[in-house]
Amino acid sequence: MKKIPFIDKAKAEEIAKTFPTPFYLYDEKGIRENAAKVKEAFSWNKGFREYFAVKATPNPFILKIFKDFGFGCDCSSMAELKLAKAAGFSGDGIMFSSNETPACEYEYASKIGAIINFDDITHIDFFEKNVGKIPETICCRFNPGGYFSIANSIMDNPGESKYGMTRKQMTEAFRILKGKGCKKFGIHAFLASNTVTEEYYPTLAGQLFELASELQNETGVLIDFINLSGGVGIDYTPEQKSNDIMKIGQGVKEQYEKILVPAGLKDVKIFAEMGRFMMGPYGALITRAVHEKHIYREYIGVDACAANLMRPAMYGSYHHVTVLGKEDVPADHKYDVVGSLCENNDKFAIERMLPRIDIGDLLFIHDTGAHGFAMGYNYNGRLRSSEILLKEDGSYELIRRAETLSDYFATFDCFDEYKELFEE
Ligand SMILES: *Cc1c(COP(=O)(O)O)cnc(C)c1O
């Protein structure tokens, strides 16, 4: 589908006057419209809840938007738990889907009443020894091994993934947990990432619903919820077709009626932990062209770099780029759009056909609302950008300031000349 930026050049320039580029901009209107659709798509299930994957966009202002929809938060670290707590989430509004978890994080999650999702059977013992009594509501993460396929095409390779318990361990874990007084059980699995197909959730749901029915028969536990986790993807390229969440919701409903209802499991709640689908399309990295270079290729240097948006460098991901104000100008120039890192993979676009770019032009890097800012880092001493929320009425609010050099140097307080670093 044609990629259209959610702001025009005039608005972007207006914002850039107050908050210099580069910055992340999030579109509150888009976020809310999509969240409402997600809610509607699963409204057939009374207990449905989306637990927004905090790691995708860890910002309390964003979390609060999802709170308005009755959603929860999915956390996997101490910082994410505290962020969720500070944004007003607690108790069963927080899902703790962690792995390789330190005891102190289980302890804090348990203290604030989060739903604990055990990644491994050995964590039952670990939790008891280091934290104490296992909560009455408990979840276990499943890994079926092998390949995960949809209609004969391989989507991902759970057999090589570090997450979850084997089929046999699931039965054993549920028996042990039942013996320890657990009352309500959940099943969780994340088997394929960024799936751009309406079949992923329904296929996964089918497998987990069969599993739920088997586990109930084998162990007699009460299955309270099934967590389909994340993995619902977005159309990063204009050639892809976006997922229709209404169809996905209906697909899960069909599996529910086909498998769970006949198994006598008609009150099971469906949970999701989507990150990318909730935020990806509703965020953009706005950056300015600051240099041009003509060697063996044509280069445009921008003021953002891979430290601000790692996905292209790390995964070779495509992010669509719009030159603001030149939306209707023919794309007749071939550019590599690059950042300033001393790393040749610091390229936002490679041999991309774009309109002619002039120094000072603003570039809108699409679909960076999830796993964008969040994966930022400080290589080459580059600093994290600000994050700005574009409100429904067109006003905008700084929701995280840009990092400064003193933030960068703050951890050198063990270095005596620390203060001098700022005196020049
Ligand atoms: C990353 C992650 C998610 C979110 O994944 P998306 O692909 O952004 O939807 C959800 N749950 C868990 C446990 C994760 O690790």
The ligand as a Tripos MOL2 file, in Angstrom:
@<TRIPOS>MOLECULE
LIG
   15    15     1     0     0
SMALL
NO_CHARGES

@<TRIPOS>ATOM
      1 C1          9.0130   -9.0100   21.6620 C.3       1 LIG1
      2 C2          7.9060   -9.6540   22.3710 C.ar      1 LIG1
      3 C3          6.5810   -9.2830   22.1270 C.ar      1 LIG1
      4 C4          6.1880   -8.2680   21.0870 C.3       1 LIG1
      5 O1          6.5120   -8.6900   19.8190 O.3       1 LIG1
      6 P1          6.0150   -7.8730   18.5190 P.3       1 LIG1
      7 O2          6.6620   -8.6070   17.4080 O.co2     1 LIG1
      8 O3          6.4880   -6.4870   18.6900 O.co2     1 LIG1
      9 O4          4.5450   -7.9580   18.4900 O.co2     1 LIG1
     10 C5          5.5960   -9.8910   22.8710 C.ar      1 LIG1
     11 N1          5.8950  -10.8210   23.8090 N.ar      1 LIG1
     12 C6          7.1470  -11.2100   24.0760 C.ar      1 LIG1
     13 C7          7.3890  -12.2090   25.1350 C.3       1 LIG1
     14 C8          8.2050  -10.6490   23.3580 C.ar      1 LIG1
     15 O5          9.4490  -11.0400   23.6200 O.3       1 LIG1
@<TRIPOS>BOND
     1     1     2 1
     2     2     3 ar
     3     2    14 ar
     4     3     4 1
     5     3    10 ar
     6     4     5 1
     7     5     6 1
     8     6     7 2
     9     6     8 1
    10     6     9 1
    11    10    11 ar
    12    11    12 ar
    13    12    13 1
    14    12    14 ar
    15    14    15 1
@<TRIPOS>SUBSTRUCTURE
     1 LIG1         1 GROUP 0 **** ****
